[in-house]
Amino acid sequence: MGTALNRLRPVSTALHATSLGLVGLCLALWIRAKTVDQEERGNAERRALFVGLWPLMVWLIGDTVREFEKQ
């Protein structure tokens, strides 16, 4: 496991960047939800909230991978 992560050293940086990108995606989906009509708004808001749960998980995975990279 350690040797595979050593070959993929910038993985933690990519995961942290992905996490920040997901925050932007969540904001974009939330703003878009405010532009759709009332019938579709609930679905669009739920989609934005669902995507909003991902950044923390991806960030923590990046932290875990970084700890393995240090070893």
C-alpha positions as YAML, in Angstrom:
chain: A
units: angstrom
residues:
- id: 1
  name: MET
  ca: [0.00, 0.00, 0.00]
- id: 2
  name: GLY
  ca: [2.75, 2.45, 0.92]
- id: 3
  name: THR
  ca: [4.69, 1.94, -2.30]
- id: 4
  name: ALA
  ca: [1.61, 2.55, -4.43]
- id: 5
  name: LEU
  ca: [1.01, 5.85, -2.63]
- id: 6
  name: ASN
  ca: [4.66, 6.82, -3.01]
- id: 7
  name: ARG
  ca: [4.30, 6.55, -6.77]
- id: 8
  name: LEU
  ca: [1.19, 8.76, -6.63]
- id: 9
  name: ARG
  ca: [2.65, 11.44, -4.38]
- id: 10
  name: PRO
  ca: [0.51, 14.45, -5.40]
- id: 11
  name: VAL
  ca: [-2.74, 12.60, -4.68]
- id: 12
  name: SER
  ca: [-3.40, 14.44, -1.40]
- id: 13
  name: THR
  ca: [-2.96, 17.81, -3.12]
- id: 14
  name: ALA
  ca: [-5.36, 16.77, -5.86]
- id: 15
  name: LEU
  ca: [-7.91, 15.62, -3.29]
- id: 16
  name: HIS
  ca: [-7.69, 18.92, -1.41]
- id: 17
  name: ALA
  ca: [-8.12, 20.85, -4.66]
- id: 18
  name: THR
  ca: [-11.09, 18.65, -5.57]
- id: 19
  name: SER
  ca: [-12.63, 19.40, -2.19]
- id: 20
  name: LEU
  ca: [-12.38, 23.14, -2.82]
- id: 21
  name: GLY
  ca: [-13.82, 22.65, -6.29]
- id: 22
  name: LEU
  ca: [-16.77, 20.79, -4.79]
- id: 23
  name: VAL
  ca: [-17.51, 23.78, -2.57]
- id: 24
  name: GLY
  ca: [-17.66, 25.90, -5.71]
- id: 25
  name: LEU
  ca: [-19.91, 23.35, -7.40]
- id: 26
  name: CYS
  ca: [-22.25, 23.37, -4.42]
- id: 27
  name: LEU
  ca: [-22.48, 27.17, -4.53]
- id: 28
  name: ALA
  ca: [-23.10, 27.11, -8.27]
- id: 29
  name: LEU
  ca: [-25.87, 24.54, -7.89]
- id: 30
  name: TRP
  ca: [-27.44, 26.55, -5.06]
- id: 31
  name: ILE
  ca: [-27.41, 29.74, -7.13]
- id: 32
  name: ARG
  ca: [-28.84, 27.82, -10.08]
- id: 33
  name: ALA
  ca: [-31.60, 26.47, -7.81]
- id: 34
  name: LYS
  ca: [-32.74, 30.03, -7.21]
- id: 35
  name: THR
  ca: [-33.19, 30.60, -10.95]
- id: 36
  name: VAL
  ca: [-35.43, 27.62, -11.74]
- id: 37
  name: ASP
  ca: [-39.19, 27.71, -11.40]
- id: 38
  name: GLN
  ca: [-40.95, 26.81, -8.16]
- id: 39
  name: GLU
  ca: [-41.80, 23.24, -9.24]
- id: 40
  name: GLU
  ca: [-38.16, 22.26, -9.78]
- id: 41
  name: ARG
  ca: [-36.63, 24.39, -7.00]
- id: 42
  name: GLY
  ca: [-36.94, 21.76, -4.25]
- id: 43
  name: ASN
  ca: [-35.12, 19.16, -6.32]
- id: 44
  name: ALA
  ca: [-32.39, 21.62, -7.28]
- id: 45
  name: GLU
  ca: [-31.86, 22.71, -3.67]
- id: 46
  name: ARG
  ca: [-31.64, 19.09, -2.49]
- id: 47
  name: ARG
  ca: [-29.06, 18.41, -5.20]
- id: 48
  name: ALA
  ca: [-26.96, 21.36, -4.00]
- id: 49
  name: LEU
  ca: [-27.17, 20.21, -0.38]
- id: 50
  name: PHE
  ca: [-26.23, 16.66, -1.36]
- id: 51
  name: VAL
  ca: [-23.15, 17.88, -3.24]
- id: 52
  name: GLY
  ca: [-22.38, 20.10, -0.24]
- id: 53
  name: LEU
  ca: [-21.81, 17.00, 1.88]
- id: 54
  name: TRP
  ca: [-18.92, 15.80, -0.28]
- id: 55
  name: PRO
  ca: [-16.15, 18.39, 0.30]
- id: 56
  name: LEU
  ca: [-15.51, 17.48, 3.93]
- id: 57
  name: MET
  ca: [-15.27, 13.78, 3.11]
- id: 58
  name: VAL
  ca: [-12.88, 14.38, 0.21]
- id: 59
  name: TRP
  ca: [-10.77, 16.75, 2.37]
- id: 60
  name: LEU
  ca: [-10.47, 14.13, 5.13]
- id: 61
  name: ILE
  ca: [-9.50, 11.46, 2.60]
- id: 62
  name: GLY
  ca: [-6.79, 13.85, 1.36]
- id: 63
  name: ASP
  ca: [-5.53, 14.32, 4.94]
- id: 64
  name: THR
  ca: [-5.37, 10.55, 5.43]
- id: 65
  name: VAL
  ca: [-3.49, 10.06, 2.16]
- id: 66
  name: ARG
  ca: [-1.07, 12.84, 3.15]
- id: 67
  name: GLU
  ca: [-0.30, 11.00, 6.40]
- id: 68
  name: PHE
  ca: [0.51, 7.87, 4.37]
- id: 69
  name: GLU
  ca: [2.66, 9.97, 2.02]
- id: 70
  name: LYS
  ca: [4.75, 11.23, 4.95]
- id: 71
  name: GLN
  ca: [5.64, 7.69, 6.04]
...
